Each structure stands twice: as C-alpha cells, then as structure tokens.
Amino acid sequence: MQRRSRGINTGLLLLFSQILHVGINNIPPVTLVTLAVNIWFFLNPLKSLRNSCLSVEKCYQQKDWQRLLLSPLHHADDRHLYFNMASMLWKGIRLERRLGSRWFAYVLTTFVLLTGVVYLLLQLACAEFMDEPVFLRNCAVGFSGVLFALKVLNNHYCPGGFVNVLGFPVPNKLACWAELLAIHFLSPGTSFAGHLAGILVGLMYTHGPLKKIMETCAGIFPPNTGYPRQQYYFNSSALTEIPGEPGAVEHAYNPSGSGSRGKRNSSSKPAWATL
C-alpha cells in the first residue's frame, strides 16, 4: 500500500463538508462505509492506477481478476473522488432507506462486480467487431459505472418527474441515457463503455432476471427489511444531485500517467479512462 502525496485536496475537503452538512447520523451504514472505503483507498491506494485499472488485457487475458474489485475503489484525483462520492451519498441515502441495509449491501456488491464484467464484455465485443485491439487495452478506474446502475434503480423507484440535462428537461426514465451521451461528448476522457455497463446492469435488475436470481441466491432475507426507515430524519435540501453526474468533470490518463484533460483519446493507443 502506498500513501498518496500530501497536498491540498480541495475535492476531499468539499466531500467532507457535504458529509458533515448532511450529518453522519443521517447517513445509513452501508452508504457511510462505502464512502469511507473509497476515501481510504484514495488516501492510501492499494496499488497505482496502472496496476488497479480494469481492462480486458490485464483482467481477462492476464487473469488479474482482483482488478474487478480494485478498479471501482481507486480514483484518478480528488475531484474525481468528490463527484463520484457526492453522487453516492445522494443515491445511497435514498436507496438504502428504501431497500434496507442488508439488501442494499447485496445489491451494491453485485453491481460492483457485474459492472466490471459487463464492461469487459463490451470492450471485448468492440475489439472483435471493429477489429480494434486498442479496446482490449483501454483501462478504466472509478465508481461511476456503479453509480449509473444505482441511478437506473433509483429512477425505477421514482419514475415520474424530470431532470435537467444541459438545460433541457428530460424524463427521469430517460435521464441515464441522456447523461450517458452528454458526459461522453462533454468529457471525452470518461469511459463510455463503463457508464453503459452500469446502465445495462441496472436494467438487468429492474427489467431483467437479476433481481430474481439475487433473491434466489440469498433466500434468507427479503429485500425490504434490515434498515428501519423511521430512524432517519433526512433533509433533502442538504444534498443537491450534480447535473450530468457522475463524471461530468472527470478526465483521462494516458499510459505514461500524464493527464490529458479535455482531449479525446487516440484510437491507436490504450488509454486510462475515469469512471
């Protein structure tokens, strides 16, 4: 384990400020633990980004399966961490209150693993059908693929209303797709495949067989127990979901490790993309 170099992490300070504003006692346990684990790995990375990012070449071909767990827990910089965890805070409170802590933990763990697997399948498919081996080497880090899956789940439970995406009102049920495209065009360094993987995993849960499979595998507790809703007195004004999140300001890294903010990745070289 290596410590991140000391310095002023504005994003980390903003995240702590938002957590304190909401109130630690108002954050359900699984959501709070998720925030703490991501902050810990940001301050004390288990491995470098190069050795924790997720790609077909590293994970599947070289059998480095631990990257399925390492990739979502590592972030490129403090701003990347802030936007992802601020989004997790907003979604986690809503979903954990609704689903119960045990089921939410089960869902979150499943989404973390499946989002990585679906990302690998999408990259492998692109490499095969487009005859572009670079897709096998594209490497991604970050939690926002999981956040897209949680967003699908949240919109499923709250289907009405509209969200603002780039100044345009978009129905909740279409918000994920609108944000996927908006983030891709505004922040080319983000991983389109990673975000798409999250949406597909969310749809597998809400409209596919995933929920039934999870219930069958669990068998020991129903999805609506475990966390007493009435314990929380959450003021929704304390949190504001970031338009176009997650990942609206994330940026890419090239294999040499130098930042390339605002530039589209070359099709001939593997890239690190933020999730």
C-alpha positions in Angstrom: 0.0 0.0 0.0 1.3 3.4 -0.9 0.2 6.8 0.6 -0.9 9.5 -1.8 1.4 12.5 -1.8 0.4 15.2 0.7 -1.2 18.4 -0.5 -4.4 20.3 -0.5 -7.2 18.1 -1.8 -10.0 20.5 -2.5 -12.3 17.8 -3.7 -11.7 15.8 -0.5 -12.5 18.9 1.6 -15.7 19.5 -0.3 -16.7 15.9 0.2 -16.1 16.1 4.0 -18.0 19.4 4.1 -21.0 17.8 2.3 -20.9 14.8 4.6 -20.9 17.0 7.7 -23.7 19.1 6.2 -25.9 16.1 5.8 -24.8 14.8 9.2 -23.1 11.5 9.8 -26.0 10.2 11.8 -28.3 10.8 8.8 -26.2 8.6 6.5 -27.2 4.9 6.6 -24.4 2.4 7.5 -23.7 0.8 4.1 -23.6 4.2 2.4 -21.3 5.5 5.1 -19.0 2.5 4.9 -18.9 2.8 1.1 -17.8 6.5 1.4 -15.2 5.6 4.0 -13.7 2.8 2.0 -13.4 4.9 -1.2 -11.8 7.8 0.8 -9.4 5.4 2.5 -8.3 3.9 -0.8 -7.9 7.4 -2.2 -5.6 8.4 0.6 -3.9 5.0 0.8 -4.1 3.4 -2.7 -3.5 -0.3 -2.5 -1.9 -0.1 -6.0 -1.1 2.5 -8.6 -3.7 3.4 -11.2 -1.8 1.5 -13.8 -2.0 -1.6 -11.6 -5.6 -1.2 -10.5 -7.4 -0.1 -13.6 -9.7 -2.5 -15.4 -9.0 -3.8 -19.0 -9.6 -6.9 -21.0 -5.9 -7.4 -21.5 -5.0 -7.1 -17.8 -8.0 -8.7 -16.2 -9.1 -11.4 -18.6 -6.1 -12.2 -20.7 -3.6 -12.0 -17.9 -6.0 -13.3 -15.3 -5.6 -10.4 -12.9 -9.2 -10.7 -11.6 -8.6 -8.6 -8.5 -8.9 -5.5 -10.7 -12.7 -6.1 -10.7 -12.6 -5.0 -7.1 -9.7 -2.6 -7.2 -10.9 -0.5 -10.2 -14.1 1.0 -8.7 -12.3 1.8 -5.4 -9.5 3.8 -7.0 -9.9 7.4 -8.3 -7.7 9.5 -10.5 -7.7 12.6 -8.3 -9.6 14.4 -5.6 -12.1 15.9 -8.0 -12.9 12.5 -9.5 -13.5 11.2 -5.9 -15.6 14.1 -4.9 -18.1 13.9 -7.8 -18.5 10.2 -7.5 -18.9 10.1 -3.7 -21.2 13.1 -3.6 -23.4 11.2 -6.1 -23.1 8.0 -4.0 -24.1 10.0 -0.9 -27.3 11.2 -2.6 -28.2 7.8 -4.1 -27.1 5.7 -1.2 -29.4 7.5 1.3 -32.4 7.2 -0.9 -31.9 3.6 -1.9 -30.7 2.2 1.4 -33.7 3.8 3.2 -35.9 2.1 0.6 -34.3 -1.3 0.3 -32.8 -1.9 3.8 -29.2 -2.0 4.6 -28.6 -5.7 4.1 -30.3 -5.9 0.7 -28.7 -2.6 -0.4 -25.2 -4.0 0.5 -26.0 -7.1 -1.5 -27.2 -5.0 -4.5 -24.1 -2.7 -4.2 -21.7 -5.6 -4.1 -23.4 -7.3 -7.0 -23.4 -4.1 -9.1 -19.7 -3.5 -8.4 -18.8 -7.0 -9.7 -21.3 -7.1 -12.6 -20.5 -3.6 -13.9 -16.9 -4.7 -14.3 -17.8 -7.9 -16.0 -20.2 -6.2 -18.4 -17.5 -3.5 -19.1 -15.1 -6.2 -20.1 -17.6 -7.9 -22.4 -18.4 -4.6 -24.1 -14.7 -3.8 -24.7 -14.1 -7.4 -25.9 -17.1 -7.1 -28.3 -15.9 -3.7 -29.7 -12.4 -5.2 -30.2 -13.9 -8.1 -32.1 -16.5 -6.4 -34.2 -14.5 -3.3 -35.0 -11.2 -5.2 -35.3 -9.5 -2.6 -33.0 -7.2 -4.3 -30.4 -6.9 -1.0 -28.6 -10.2 -1.8 -26.9 -8.6 -4.7 -25.2 -6.0 -2.4 -23.6 -8.3 0.5 -22.6 -8.1 0.7 -18.8 -10.6 2.4 -16.5 -10.9 3.3 -12.9 -13.6 4.8 -10.8 -17.0 4.2 -9.2 -19.4 5.9 -11.6 -20.2 2.8 -13.6 -21.8 1.5 -10.4 -23.4 4.9 -9.9 -25.1 4.6 -13.3 -26.5 1.3 -12.2 -27.8 2.8 -9.0 -29.3 5.7 -10.9 -31.3 3.2 -13.1 -32.5 1.6 -9.9 -33.4 5.0 -8.3 -35.3 6.1 -11.4 -37.2 2.9 -11.4 -38.5 3.5 -8.0 -39.2 7.2 -8.7 -40.2 7.1 -12.4 -42.1 10.5 -12.5 -40.7 13.9 -13.0 -37.9 15.5 -15.0 -34.2 16.2 -14.6 -32.2 19.0 -16.1 -29.6 17.8 -18.5 -27.6 20.6 -20.2 -30.6 22.9 -19.8 -33.1 20.5 -21.3 -35.8 18.8 -19.2 -35.5 15.0 -19.6 -38.0 12.5 -18.1 -36.5 10.5 -15.2 -36.8 7.2 -17.1 -34.6 8.5 -19.9 -32.2 10.5 -17.7 -29.5 7.8 -17.7 -29.3 7.7 -21.4 -29.3 11.5 -21.8 -26.5 11.8 -19.2 -24.5 9.0 -20.8 -24.4 10.9 -24.1 -23.9 14.3 -22.5 -20.9 13.1 -20.4 -19.4 11.3 -23.4 -19.4 14.5 -25.6 -18.5 17.0 -22.9 -15.8 14.8 -21.2 -14.3 12.6 -23.8 -11.8 11.2 -21.3 -14.6 9.3 -19.4 -15.3 5.7 -20.1 -18.4 5.4 -22.3 -18.3 1.6 -22.0 -18.0 1.8 -18.2 -21.0 4.0 -17.9 -23.0 2.0 -20.4 -22.1 -1.2 -18.5 -23.6 0.4 -15.3 -26.9 1.2 -17.1 -27.1 -2.3 -18.5 -26.6 -3.8 -15.1 -29.2 -1.6 -13.6 -31.7 -2.6 -16.4 -30.8 -6.3 -15.7 -32.0 -5.7 -12.1 -35.1 -3.6 -12.8 -36.3 -5.3 -16.1 -34.3 -8.5 -16.3 -33.7 -11.6 -14.3 -31.0 -10.3 -12.0 -33.3 -9.4 -9.1 -34.9 -12.8 -9.1 -31.6 -14.5 -9.3 -30.3 -12.5 -6.4 -33.4 -13.3 -4.3 -33.0 -17.0 -5.1 -29.3 -16.9 -4.2 -29.9 -15.0 -1.0 -33.1 -16.8 0.1 -32.6 -15.8 3.7 -34.0 -12.3 3.8 -36.5 -10.3 1.7 -35.4 -7.1 0.0 -37.5 -4.7 2.1 -36.0 -5.5 5.6 -33.0 -4.6 7.6 -33.0 -0.9 8.0 -35.6 1.0 10.0 -36.7 3.9 7.8 -38.1 5.9 10.7 -34.6 6.2 12.3 -33.6 8.9 9.8 -34.7 12.4 9.6 -33.1 13.3 6.3 -33.5 16.8 5.0 -33.3 16.5 1.2 -32.3 20.2 0.9 -28.9 19.2 2.4 -27.9 17.4 -0.8 -28.1 18.5 -4.4 -27.5 16.0 -7.1 -25.0 17.3 -9.6 -26.4 17.8 -13.1 -24.9 15.5 -15.5 -23.2 13.4 -12.8 -21.5 11.1 -12.4 -18.3 12.1 -14.2 -19.1 15.4 -15.8 -15.7 16.8 -15.0 -13.6 13.6 -15.0 -10.6 13.4 -17.2 -8.4 10.7 -18.8 -4.9 9.5 -18.3 -2.7 8.1 -20.9 -0.4 5.1 -20.3 2.5 7.3 -19.4 0.5 8.6 -16.5 0.3 12.2 -17.6 -3.1 14.0 -17.6 -4.9 14.8 -20.8 -7.7 17.0 -19.7 -10.3 17.8 -22.4 -8.6 15.8 -25.2 -10.1 12.8 -26.9 -8.2 9.5 -26.6 -6.2 8.4 -29.6 -7.6 5.3 -31.3 -4.2 3.9 -31.8 -3.0 3.9 -28.1 -4.5 2.4 -25.0 -5.9 4.9 -22.5 -6.8 5.1 -18.9 -10.3 6.4 -18.6 -12.1 7.6 -15.5 -15.4 6.1 -14.4 
